[in-house]
């Protein structure tokens, strides 16, 4: 009786819907069953250990993330910003968004299982708004494009620190930061990406060797490219 459902389960696995990978990935990585609390032993930057409060733990994580995401060479960044050649290049403004574009993008949101950001606005909440909701979003989005300025509320994300599997959970350097972005910001970025891809040809300014954050480009294709070059 146990063999029959197992054979049925294996026969239904395929590569098209990721059913094989979904079940294997949970078995590949060891799981941590340790919960971080204010009384958990956590190391600070000097290597000494002790019991920390919530605020102290948050400050340790903030210091660590600041060091990790700090630019390597500030001089190069300043030189790039002061380069007169880049400042004189013509810049094209994005076209204003239509109400239908915003409504369609909101309806395509599929984030029912994703946690909201600090504003607690979910995809379902945006999808249930009356017509005045998307209309006001259209005014806000078009003002952002016209003024080239993003409100502070769309520049703040909630950081959740997840302990890495099979790592020491008492060391804050072994944590993976997860950024919870505002849902309204995600809608705006999707609209901007579609506009940029439609009116500005990405092939003109994205190098061929860049595979990250591109459609139909993954690690497998990058390995094919390197292997083809070696051959």
C-alpha positions as CSV (number, residue, x, y, z in Angstrom):
1,X,0.0,0.0,0.0
2,X,2.9,2.4,0.7
3,X,4.6,1.5,-2.5
4,X,1.6,2.3,-4.7
5,X,1.3,6.1,-3.7
6,X,5.1,6.4,-3.8
7,X,5.2,5.1,-7.4
8,X,2.4,7.5,-8.3
9,X,4.2,10.4,-6.7
10,X,7.4,9.7,-8.6
11,X,5.7,9.2,-11.9
12,X,4.1,12.7,-11.6
13,X,7.4,14.5,-11.1
14,X,8.5,16.6,-14.0
15,X,10.9,19.5,-14.8
16,X,8.3,21.9,-16.2
17,X,6.6,22.9,-13.0
18,X,9.6,22.6,-10.6
19,X,7.9,19.8,-8.7
20,X,11.1,17.8,-8.5
21,X,13.2,20.7,-7.3
22,X,10.6,21.8,-4.8
23,X,10.8,18.6,-2.8
24,X,14.5,18.0,-3.2
25,X,15.5,21.5,-2.0
26,X,14.0,20.9,1.4
27,X,16.1,17.8,1.9
28,X,19.4,19.3,0.7
29,X,19.9,22.0,3.4
30,X,20.1,21.2,7.1
31,X,17.6,23.1,9.2
32,X,18.3,25.1,12.3
33,X,15.9,24.6,15.2
34,X,17.3,27.4,17.3
35,X,15.2,30.6,17.9
36,X,17.0,33.9,18.5
37,X,15.7,35.6,21.6
38,X,17.0,38.6,23.7
39,X,18.7,36.0,26.0
40,X,20.5,34.2,23.1
41,X,24.3,34.4,23.2
42,X,25.4,36.5,20.3
43,X,28.9,37.8,19.4
44,X,29.7,41.4,18.8
45,X,32.4,42.9,16.6
46,X,35.2,42.5,19.2
47,X,34.6,38.8,19.5
48,X,33.3,38.9,23.1
49,X,30.0,37.3,23.9
50,X,27.2,38.1,26.2
51,X,23.5,38.3,26.6
52,X,22.0,41.1,24.5
53,X,18.7,42.9,24.4
54,X,16.5,43.3,21.3
55,X,17.9,46.8,20.7
56,X,21.5,45.7,21.1
57,X,21.0,42.8,18.7
58,X,19.4,45.1,16.1
59,X,22.4,47.5,16.4
60,X,24.9,44.7,15.9
61,X,23.0,43.6,12.8
62,X,22.9,47.2,11.5
63,X,26.7,47.6,12.0
64,X,27.4,44.4,10.2
65,X,25.1,45.2,7.3
66,X,26.6,48.7,7.0
67,X,30.1,47.2,6.7
68,X,29.0,44.5,4.2
69,X,27.1,46.9,1.9
70,X,29.6,49.8,2.1
71,X,31.3,50.7,-1.3
72,X,34.9,49.4,-1.5
73,X,36.3,52.7,-2.8
74,X,34.5,55.9,-2.2
75,X,37.0,57.9,-4.4
76,X,35.9,56.0,-7.5
77,X,32.2,56.7,-6.7
78,X,32.9,60.4,-6.3
79,X,35.0,60.6,-9.5
80,X,32.1,58.9,-11.4
81,X,29.6,61.4,-10.0
82,X,31.8,64.3,-11.0
83,X,32.7,63.1,-14.4
84,X,31.6,65.9,-16.8
85,X,31.3,63.4,-19.7
86,X,28.5,61.5,-18.0
87,X,26.8,64.7,-16.9
88,X,26.4,66.0,-20.5
89,X,24.9,62.8,-21.9
90,X,21.3,63.3,-23.0
91,X,18.8,61.7,-20.7
92,X,15.3,60.5,-21.8
93,X,12.4,60.9,-19.4
94,X,10.1,58.0,-18.8
95,X,6.6,58.5,-20.3
96,X,3.6,59.0,-17.9
97,X,1.8,55.9,-16.8
98,X,-1.8,55.3,-17.9
99,X,-4.5,54.2,-15.4
100,X,-5.0,50.9,-17.2
101,X,-1.3,50.1,-16.9
102,X,-1.5,50.5,-13.2
103,X,-4.7,48.5,-12.8
104,X,-3.3,45.7,-14.9
105,X,0.0,45.6,-12.9
106,X,-1.9,45.5,-9.6
107,X,-4.1,42.6,-10.7
108,X,-1.0,40.7,-11.8
109,X,0.5,40.9,-8.3
110,X,0.8,37.4,-6.8
111,X,2.1,38.0,-3.3
112,X,-0.6,36.4,-1.2
113,X,2.0,34.3,0.7
114,X,4.5,37.1,1.0
115,X,4.8,39.3,4.1
116,X,4.0,43.0,3.8
117,X,6.5,45.7,4.6
118,X,6.3,48.3,7.4
119,X,3.2,49.9,5.9
120,X,1.3,46.6,6.1
121,X,-0.1,47.1,2.6
122,X,-0.6,43.8,0.8
123,X,-1.3,42.9,-2.8
124,X,-4.8,41.8,-1.9
125,X,-5.5,45.2,-0.3
126,X,-4.4,47.0,-3.5
127,X,-6.5,44.7,-5.7
128,X,-9.6,45.4,-3.6
129,X,-9.3,49.2,-3.8
130,X,-12.1,51.1,-5.6
131,X,-11.3,53.1,-8.8
132,X,-10.1,56.1,-6.7
133,X,-7.2,54.0,-5.4
134,X,-5.4,53.3,-8.7
135,X,-6.2,56.8,-9.8
136,X,-4.4,58.4,-6.9
137,X,-1.5,56.0,-7.4
138,X,-1.3,57.1,-11.0
139,X,-1.0,60.8,-9.9
140,X,1.7,59.8,-7.4
141,X,3.7,57.6,-9.8
142,X,3.6,60.2,-12.6
143,X,4.7,62.9,-10.1
144,X,7.7,60.7,-9.1
145,X,8.6,60.3,-12.8
146,X,8.2,64.0,-13.5
147,X,10.1,65.3,-10.4
148,X,12.6,62.4,-10.4
149,X,12.1,62.1,-6.7
150,X,11.0,59.1,-4.6
151,X,9.2,59.7,-1.3
152,X,11.0,58.5,1.8
153,X,8.3,55.9,2.4
154,X,9.2,54.2,-0.8
155,X,12.9,54.1,0.1
156,X,12.6,52.3,3.4
157,X,12.5,48.5,3.7
158,X,12.1,46.2,6.6
159,X,15.1,43.9,7.1
160,X,14.5,40.4,8.4
161,X,17.6,38.4,9.5
162,X,17.4,34.6,8.7
163,X,20.0,32.3,10.2
164,X,21.9,30.3,7.6
165,X,21.6,26.5,7.7
166,X,24.4,24.5,9.4
167,X,26.0,27.8,10.7
168,X,26.6,29.1,14.2
169,X,23.3,30.9,15.1
170,X,25.0,32.9,17.8
171,X,27.2,34.8,15.3
172,X,25.4,37.6,13.5
173,X,27.7,37.3,10.5
174,X,26.0,33.9,9.7
175,X,22.6,35.5,8.9
176,X,21.0,36.2,5.5
177,X,19.2,39.6,5.3
178,X,15.8,39.5,3.7
179,X,14.4,42.9,2.6
180,X,10.6,43.4,2.7
181,X,9.9,46.1,0.2
182,X,6.6,48.1,0.1
183,X,4.1,46.6,-2.3
184,X,3.4,50.1,-3.9
185,X,7.2,50.4,-4.6
186,X,7.1,47.0,-6.4
187,X,4.3,48.1,-8.6
188,X,6.1,51.3,-9.5
189,X,9.4,49.4,-10.3
190,X,7.5,46.9,-12.5
191,X,5.9,49.7,-14.4
192,X,9.3,51.5,-14.8
193,X,11.0,48.3,-16.0
194,X,8.3,47.7,-18.6
195,X,8.6,51.3,-19.9
196,X,12.4,51.1,-20.0
197,X,12.4,47.8,-21.8
198,X,9.8,49.0,-24.3
199,X,11.2,52.4,-25.3
200,X,14.9,51.9,-24.5
201,X,16.5,48.9,-26.0
202,X,18.3,47.1,-23.2
203,X,20.7,45.4,-25.6
204,X,22.3,48.9,-26.2
205,X,23.4,49.4,-22.6
206,X,23.4,46.0,-20.9
207,X,26.6,44.0,-21.6
208,X,26.2,40.5,-23.1
209,X,28.1,38.9,-20.2
210,X,25.6,40.2,-17.6
211,X,23.1,37.4,-16.6
212,X,21.8,38.6,-13.2
213,X,18.3,40.1,-13.1
214,X,17.6,39.4,-16.7
215,X,14.8,37.3,-18.2
216,X,15.8,33.9,-19.6
217,X,19.3,34.3,-18.2
218,X,20.4,31.9,-15.4
219,X,23.5,30.2,-14.1
220,X,23.0,27.4,-16.6
221,X,23.2,29.7,-19.6
222,X,26.2,31.4,-18.1
223,X,28.0,28.1,-17.7
224,X,27.1,27.4,-21.4
225,X,28.6,30.7,-22.4
226,X,31.9,30.0,-20.5
227,X,32.1,26.5,-21.8
228,X,31.5,27.7,-25.4
229,X,34.3,30.2,-25.0
230,X,36.7,27.6,-23.7
231,X,35.9,25.2,-26.6
